[in-house]
């Protein structure tokens, strides 16, 4: 883009703070960067900048995408106090970042605490917000309240399903501002070329067994049963399967996340059929998801992406309660016996007939193209002033 045209571009600031979120936004970011009418401003924060969580900014750098700003916010604490203080650091850091970058619009995804702080800073700075994946439910985590709060701070909504669009309408948002584009996770699967099982084993230094599972379990911030106890129940169940290969992805920087990490690392030291990774990166993660017999835990990936790869999901506990799901997903309580029985069903293929139906309720792809097209054709000057629409 030549200098004379650059002055006319709309500045779209995209903020990413976690590996999973970047994996979903990656295609949107690249398409914004290639747009003739949009100028990308990429700000990296949160876990991306932490060696403890894999220093995943390196994945962004390897994608050859210019990073305009890095905002450090994480403390070496996963207590409620530490999380709250990290939100405070995010407010301070992004107040400065937005003053310097002066974006025309902010594009964010999801419901994490740092994204809530980013949205708050943008609201006060009178920067219109476009929010992806609003209207969803995750009743076992305080992310649920953060997501709905971000919806009310946002002026443009890119949702993943018609049911979620209805929920955003229910929150008083104008229908013209709510666009059902489908799930960005489906985009990732449609557009990426997975690596072979042989190359994957070499890349992650793990030899697959005859049967294998991918375990992704995150802190449950609103459940009455502490996350640590739920993780112990899961590990007790996995202890009954010494002959299956177990690949762990470590949890996010959430309240009590480090307690889960410690338990996983101890389990892996005592079980040579298992291995843990701070971050696999999107290509290796999706490739693992393709080749395992099931994904086990409470990650949204088991609902949003696994069905498109024809992989079963054992969804544990309340963290994803309320999300749309494929018939291929088995829900169970965070009790070792229930988890064990669910694993036996999957590993022995003793499932109900409809459990073989891999129907992804989040569409068939194309979300990134729709989002960028709407960003290119939106008059941002008209977005900030909103009207609450009452239900009739």
Residue pairs with C-beta under 8 A, 6 or more apart in sequence:
1 9
1 36
5 36
6 39
8 37
9 37
9 38
9 39
10 37
10 38
10 39
10 104
10 105
10 375
10 376
10 380
11 38
11 39
11 41
11 101
11 102
11 103
11 104
11 105
12 32
12 38
12 39
12 40
12 41
12 103
12 104
12 105
12 106
12 107
12 375
13 41
13 42
13 43
13 98
13 101
13 103
13 105
13 106
13 107
13 127
14 25
14 28
14 29
14 32
14 40
14 41
14 42
14 43
14 106
14 107
14 108
15 43
15 44
15 45
15 94
15 106
15 107
15 108
15 115
15 118
16 22
16 25
16 29
16 42
16 43
16 44
16 45
16 46
16 48
16 60
16 109
17 44
17 45
17 46
17 47
17 48
17 73
17 112
17 114
17 115
17 118
18 46
18 47
18 48
18 56
18 112
18 252
19 47
19 48
19 53
19 54
19 56
19 59
19 279
19 281
19 282
20 252
20 299
20 300
20 301
21 109
21 110
21 112
21 115
22 48
22 56
22 59
22 60
22 282
23 185
23 188
23 282
23 285
24 109
24 110
24 132
24 133
24 184
24 185
24 187
24 188
25 107
25 109
25 132
25 184
26 63
26 188
26 282
27 184
27 187
27 188
27 191
27 368
28 107
28 132
28 184
28 367
28 368
28 371
28 372
29 40
29 42
29 65
30 63
30 65
31 368
31 369
31 372
32 38
32 40
32 107
32 372
32 375
33 40
33 65
33 66
35 372
35 375
35 376
37 376
38 372
38 375
38 376
40 65
40 66
40 68
41 68
41 69
41 101
41 103
42 60
42 65
42 66
42 67
42 68
42 69
43 67
43 68
43 69
43 70
43 71
43 94
43 97
43 101
44 57
44 60
44 67
44 69
44 70
44 71
45 70
45 71
45 72
45 73
45 90
45 93
45 94
45 114
45 118
46 73
46 74
46 112
46 114
46 253
47 53
47 54
47 56
47 74
47 252
47 253
48 55
48 56
48 57
48 60
49 55
49 57
49 70
49 72
49 74
50 74
50 253
52 76
52 253
52 278
53 250
53 252
53 253
53 278
53 279
54 277
54 278
54 279
56 279
56 281
57 67
57 70
59 279
59 281
59 282
60 67
61 67
68 101
69 97
69 100
69 101
71 90
71 93
71 94
71 97
72 89
72 93
73 86
73 87
73 89
73 90
73 93
73 114
73 117
74 86
74 253
75 82
75 85
75 86
75 89
76 82
77 83
77 85
78 219
78 253
78 254
78 255
78 256
78 257
78 258
78 259
79 255
80 255
83 113
83 254
83 255
86 113
86 114
86 253
87 113
87 114
87 116
87 117
88 117
90 114
90 117
90 118
90 121
91 117
91 120
91 121
94 117
94 118
94 121
94 122
95 121
95 124
95 125
98 106
98 121
98 122
98 125
98 127
99 125
103 127
104 127
104 128
104 380
105 127
105 128
105 129
105 130
105 156
105 375
105 378
105 380
105 383
106 118
106 119
106 122
106 127
106 128
106 129
106 130
107 129
107 130
107 132
107 371
107 375
108 115
108 118
108 119
108 129
108 130
108 131
108 132
108 150
109 115
109 131
109 132
109 133
109 184
110 132
110 133
110 143
110 147
111 133
111 136
111 138
111 143
111 144
111 146
111 147
111 150
112 143
112 146
112 252
113 142
113 143
113 146
113 254
115 146
115 150
116 146
116 149
116 150
119 129
119 131
119 149
119 150
119 153
119 154
120 153
122 129
122 153
123 129
123 153
126 384
128 155
128 156
128 380
128 383
128 384
129 150
129 153
129 154
129 155
129 156
130 154
130 155
130 156
130 157
130 158
130 371
130 375
131 150
131 151
131 154
131 156
131 157
131 158
132 158
132 184
132 371
133 147
133 158
133 159
133 160
133 164
133 183
133 184
134 147
134 148
134 150
134 151
134 154
134 157
134 158
134 159
134 164
134 168
135 151
135 157
135 159
135 163
135 164
135 165
135 166
135 167
135 168
135 171
136 147
136 160
136 164
136 167
136 322
136 323
137 144
137 167
137 321
137 322
137 323
138 144
138 147
138 300
138 319
138 320
138 321
138 322
138 323
139 222
139 318
139 321
139 322
140 220
140 221
140 222
140 223
140 298
140 317
140 318
140 319
140 320
140 321
141 219
141 220
141 221
141 222
141 319
142 221
142 222
143 221
144 222
144 322
148 171
151 157
151 168
151 171
151 173
152 171
152 172
155 177
155 383
155 384
155 386
156 177
156 179
156 374
156 378
156 383
157 165
157 168
157 173
157 177
157 178
157 179
158 179
158 181
158 367
158 370
158 371
158 374
159 165
159 168
159 178
159 179
159 180
159 181
160 180
160 181
160 182
160 183
160 184
160 304
160 362
160 363
160 367
161 180
161 182
161 183
161 324
161 361
161 362
161 363
162 180
163 324
164 180
164 324
165 178
165 180
168 178
169 175
169 178
169 389
169 391
170 391
172 388
172 389
172 390
173 386
173 389
174 386
174 387
174 389
175 389
177 386
179 370
179 371
179 374
181 363
181 366
181 367
181 370
181 371
182 362
182 363
182 364
182 365
182 366
182 367
182 370
183 304
183 360
183 362
183 363
183 367
184 367
184 368
185 301
185 304
185 305
185 308
185 362
186 304
186 305
186 308
186 360
186 362
186 363
186 364
186 365
186 367
187 365
187 366
187 367
187 368
188 282
188 286
188 305
189 286
189 305
189 308
189 309
189 365
190 308
190 364
190 365
191 365
192 282
192 283
192 286
194 283
194 286
194 287
194 290
195 203
195 283
195 284
195 287
197 208
197 287
197 291
200 284
200 287
200 288
200 291
201 207
201 208
203 284
204 247
204 275
204 277
204 280
204 284
204 288
205 275
206 245
206 247
206 275
207 245
208 245
208 291
209 243
209 244
209 245
209 273
210 243
210 244
211 243
211 244
211 245
211 293
211 347
212 244
212 245
212 246
212 247
212 291
212 292
212 293
213 244
213 245
213 246
213 247
213 292
213 293
213 294
213 295
213 296
213 343
214 247
214 249
214 288
214 289
214 292
214 294
214 295
214 296
215 234
215 238
215 246
215 247
215 248
215 249
215 295
215 296
215 297
216 248
216 249
216 251
216 295
216 296
216 297
216 298
216 299
216 301
216 302
217 230
217 231
217 234
217 251
217 260
217 296
217 297
217 298
217 299
217 316
218 227
218 251
218 252
218 254
218 257
218 260
218 297
218 298
218 299
218 319
219 227
219 251
219 252
219 254
219 255
219 256
219 257
219 260
220 227
220 230
220 298
220 317
220 318
220 319
221 227
221 254
221 255
221 256
222 318
223 230
223 317
223 318
223 319
225 317
225 334
226 256
227 256
227 257
227 259
227 260
228 256
228 259
228 260
228 263
229 334
230 316
230 317
230 334
231 259
231 260
231 263
231 264
232 263
233 334
233 335
233 336
233 339
234 296
234 297
234 316
234 334
234 336
234 339
235 263
235 264
235 267
236 336
237 336
237 337
237 339
237 340
237 343
238 246
238 267
238 271
238 274
238 339
239 267
239 271
240 340
241 343
241 347
242 271
242 273
243 273
244 273
244 293
244 347
245 273
245 274
245 292
246 271
246 273
246 274
246 275
247 274
247 275
247 277
247 288
247 292
248 264
248 267
248 268
248 274
248 275
248 276
248 277
249 276
249 277
249 279
249 280
249 285
249 299
250 260
250 261
250 264
250 276
250 277
250 278
250 279
251 257
251 260
251 261
264 276
265 276
267 274
268 274
268 275
268 276
280 288
285 301
286 305
286 309
289 295
289 301
289 305
289 306
289 309
289 311
290 309
290 311
292 311
293 311
293 312
293 346
293 347
294 311
294 312
294 313
294 314
294 343
294 346
294 347
295 301
295 302
295 306
295 311
295 312
295 313
295 314
296 302
296 313
296 314
296 316
296 339
296 343
297 314
297 315
297 316
298 315
298 316
298 317
298 319
298 320
300 320
300 323
302 313
302 314
302 315
302 320
302 329
303 313
303 315
303 320
303 323
303 324
303 325
303 326
303 329
304 360
304 362
306 312
306 313
306 326
306 328
306 329
307 313
307 326
307 328
307 329
307 358
307 359
307 360
308 358
308 360
310 358
311 328
311 358
312 328
312 329
312 330
312 346
312 351
312 355
313 326
313 328
313 329
313 330
314 329
314 330
314 332
314 339
314 342
314 343
314 346
315 325
315 329
315 330
315 331
315 332
316 332
316 333
316 334
316 339
317 333
317 334
324 361
324 362
325 331
325 361
326 357
326 358
326 359
326 360
326 361
327 354
327 355
327 357
327 359
328 355
328 356
328 357
328 358
328 359
330 342
330 345
330 346
330 351
330 355
332 338
332 339
332 341
332 342
344 350
345 351
345 355
